């Protein structure tokens, strides 16, 4: 039977506790404060320990609750917060900074259940690495999880498949491996899966698998991108549309806006925290360009996709290298880093976010390839000739045709093929201790007969250019004339084949 809480006796230590609480929360009535104290500690000895802790350290209620010696202090903070207290601060985990339920104290500080085992980590008796203890060997030494999985004691024949594997569970018939481990009979209410990680959702009271608990959807009612909370896969619902009662949901501990079943940080706040850690240099500063990228990534429609991208090999390493550099972030700085698809994707994101100016990457790659091709020539005369042909002939003509448009793949490929053919001619001459000036028509004919049609056509173009610019003389290279279609294009003809011949002329 419940009723109004009884007032404390004159010598009760709760009097001093209530005075401290009244000074901290003057807007709350004394009856509400006493009810919160009774919720935190029901017995008199609990009241005494709680009063001694708060009176001696009032800052436990304003952010230092992780240093409380008795767990009733944390229960009091939660009760006061539910009663509407404003000065009381729910403590965060001192190790990870998240607002989670704190466990037993470790060296005088209470940590969350995720950080507690990490803080208790000791040197593994087998591998020597500092890791949480999973088991102990026969000598009482600590073993980490990885070493315990390799220990022969954790491997037994599976009673289902008969293979000698690591024990995942022990059934009535005996030990079973992970593949033969029995799952739950409850199918997921969204996808119908019967995996071993199906639990009952507090939002809808139905079984939901782990994959659907993390599934990101576009709400069929409001169109907002959020985590799946209800409805069906065809017509999913977010938290607000599933249950519009704000008292049913909790809020993200960081942004205080995302509706959740717990106070854990939402996907967007988690991504913001990870990017901030990656983009912060050892000196504690964040480059302005990377800060712009962080803001753009956090505001994406699918923060979970960005979080998955960060876990790919090389992504975090590349981001840390950009953040730790002493030079200003630019295209030139990125060009000095090892090339790869990850770096190209990161460059495009920086351009999209406005952190870097737009640049024709295909044209830049073509210019770099031409520079490398020219530098590979060992004969000074060939170096000078190839530079004039590639840079002053092809690149200059290409830039004149662009008209502020990016280079197409076919345009860049055409220049590469012509420069490659020209370099092949020069290398062929160098192997025979010849130059364009000493090359005769017989030498050129020998070159043209020993190579394919495409190589002959493009190398012939280079020879004609060399004759015009007086790098060679008395050389004649065949040219190929392009013949236009001999008839109109039939738009309804889907296949290839020869062009239709012109209609015969009428007899005179």
Buried (B, 14 or more C-beta within 10 A) or exposed (E): EEEEBEEBEEEBBBEBBBEBBBEBBEEBEEEBBBBBBBBBBEEEEBBBBBBBBBEEBBEBBEBBBBBBBBBBBBBBBBBBBEBEBEBBBBBBBBBBBBBBEBBEBBEEBBBBEEBBBBEEBEEBBBEEEEBBBBBEBEEEBBBBEBBBBEBEEBBBBBBBEEEEBBBBEEEEEEBBBEEBBEEBEBBBBBBEBBEEEBEEBEBBEEBBBBBBBEBBBEBBEEEEBBBBBBBEEEEBBBBBBBBEEEEEBBBBBBEEEBBBBBBBBBBBBBBBBBBBEBBBBEEEEBBEBBBBBBBBBBEEEEBBEBBEBBEEEEBBEBBBEBBEBEEEBEBEBBEEBEEEEBBEBBBEBBBEBEBBEEEBBBBEBBBEBBEEBBEEBEBEBBBEBBBBBBBEBBBEEBEEEEEEEEBEEEBBEBBBBBBBBBBBBBBBBBEEEBBBEEBEEEBBBEBBEEBEEEBBBBBBBBBBBBBEEEBBEEBEBEEEEEEEEEEEEEEEEEEEEEEEEEEEEEEE
